[in-house]
Every structure is written in C-alpha cells, then in structure tokens.
C-alpha cells in the first residue's frame, strides 16, 4: 500500500516539479502531486503524473528495500527518506533512467498496447509505423490523446514507443517494445 497526497506545494523543490514519490525503509511509499494539477484544465497532465508516480513505485520500490541497503544509501536524505523528484526537463530529455522507466510504466498503465491498437484501427489502416511529420500521424495522436484522456505529448511519445509512429530523432533512444 502507499500514501497519496494530491494537495502538496512542491514548488519548494523546483518550479516545474509536479509529482514526487518518497521511499523509506519499512514504510509505504508516499506519492505527492502538486496542487497546481488540481486545476480542471490540467486534468490530463494530472492523470499522467499520477500514473508516472505509480510507475516509480512499481519499477523502483525494490531499490529502496533493506535488501538493497547499498542502493538506498545513494538516494537517502538525512531523515531516512529517499525522495524521487520528477523534474520535467529530465523526463523530456529522456536522460534519467528512473524517470524514463516511470514514464514508460505510467504510459503503459494508461494506454495499453492492445487498447491503443484497437483504438487506432478506427482511424489508421496498416502499414504502420507512419512518419511523425504526416497529417495522418497527427490524427492518430489526437485520437489516442482523446480516447485515453492524456496529453497530446503523452500520446505522441507512447505511439513512438509502440513503434506505431516513426521519429528518427526519438526512436533511436528507445528499447525495442
């Protein structure tokens, strides 16, 4: 089990921190979502942020267990907590492995591969992938964003990860699905 607080002010960490997960030995992880995401206009971003933080728990909880004490020492602050702060620039650049994994898991939770393919069958017939720069790709992204209530960016990244869209710039950094 985990604790969840969706009314935090995380601006003390950095202006662009929207979510954080704290791990501690023998305690449930604590997920914190910045109160700014409670605005109705940010509903889609909030959903992805929550899923991203759940991704941290699913992918990284074992790193913060007593059996991983040497790993825990890398992350622990003076009070015994190991916070994972999600900085938007680290997520967007894709150069922080923990952030990338949490985003991948979060996107997979919200946009399952089979559900995405079923949704796209209504708008795009094979062959796939198609080039990101095409109008058909933009229609696919919008369809997925609307169907799964995620942002356009989250849908675009998920479609690239699933190899349904092709972006030579991003596709080279992603592992095979």
N, C-alpha and C positions, 0 to 999 in steps of 0.2 A: 504494500500500500504506500501511497505518497500523500503529502500535504500539498494543497493548492491555494494560492493567494492571487486573485486577479485584480487587486486594487493597490498594488505597490507603486511607489515612486522610485523607479530605477535610474532616474537622471543623475543620482549621486555617483553612479558608476561611469556613465558617459551619456551624452545626449541621445545617442542612437541605440541604446540597449533597450530592447522591447521585451526580452524574456531572460530568465536565469534559472538555473537549477543548482541547488546546493546538495552536496552529498556529505554524509558523515558516517563514521563507523557506527554500526549497530543502531542506526536511525533510518527512518524512511526518508527518501529524497524529498526536498521541498522545491516545488515549482512556483516561480513568481512571474507574473505577467504584468507589465506596466499598465497603469490605469489609463494612459492615453489611448490604449487599444480598446477601451470600452465604448468609444465613440461609434455610433451606428455606421458611419461611413468607412470605418476601418474593420468591419466585421470579417471580411475575407482574410485580411492580414492577421487578425487575431486567431482565426481558425488555424492558419498555417503556423503561427508562432506557438500555439499550444501543442500542435502535432510535432513541431520541431523539438520542444522541450520533452515531450513523451519519448521522442527519438533518442534524446540523451539518456533517459532512464533505461530504455530497452537496450541501447548499444553500449552504454558506458558504466552502468551500475556496478558491474563486476570489477571494474578497475578501482573502485572505492570501497572494497570489502577488506576485512582483516587479512584474508589470504593474499591480498595484493598490497601489503603494507608498504613495500618499497615503492610501488607506483603511487600510492596515496601520498607519500612524502613529497612527491613532485608538485602536488596540487594544493596541499593543505595550508590554510592560513593559521594564524596563531591561536584561534579559538577552536581548532579541530574540524572546521568545516572546509569543504572543497567546493567552492562555487565554480560553475561553468557559466560565464557571461557570454551571451551571444551578441557579438559585435557585427552589425550589418555589413561592414566592409570586408570582414573575414569571410562571411557567408558568400557574398557576391564574388569575391576574388577566387574562392574555392581553394585557398592555400592552407586552411586549417583543417586537418583530418577529422577532428572531433565535430566541428561544425558541419563539414560536408556529410559525414555519416548521419548526424542528427537530421539534417535537411532531407537526405535521401530516405531515411526511415519515415519521417513525418509525411513526405510527399507520397510514399508508398501506402501509408495508412489512409490518407485522404483520397488518393487516386490510384486504386488497384489496377494493375496492368490489364486484367481481363475486362474490368468495367470501362476503362479508357478505350480499349479496342472496340468494345460493343457500342459505346457512345459515338465513336468516330465512324463506325460502319454506316451511320445515317448521313454523313456528310462527305466522306472521302473514301473512294474505292481504291484498291491497290492499283499501281505498285507504291509501296512505301519503302524507305523514307522519301520525303519530298524536301526540297530546299526551303530553308527557313525564310528566305527572302521573297517567296511567292505569295500571291494573294490567297491561294488555297491553304498555305501554312497558317496565315493569319486567321482564316476562318476556323481552322482546326483548333488553334489556341483559344480563340473566343468560345468555341463550343465547349471545350474542356473546362475552361475557367467558369463558365456559366453553370454547367452541369454539376460540377463538384464544389462550387462556391469557394473558389480560390482566386488569387490574383492572376492577372494576365501573365506576369513574370513567373509565378509558381507553375502555371500550366505549361508555359513555354519550356522551362527547364525540365519538367517531368517528361514532356514529349521528346526532348532531345535525349534524356537519359534512357528512355524506352526505345530509342533509335527509330522513332516514327517521324521525326524531323531531323534534318541534317544541317549541322552548323559546323563547318570545318574548324572554326576558331575554338568552339567549346568541346566538340566531340572527341578530340584527341586527349582530353584530360580525364575522360570518364572511363571506368572499367566496363567490360562487356556485361550486358544485362543477362 
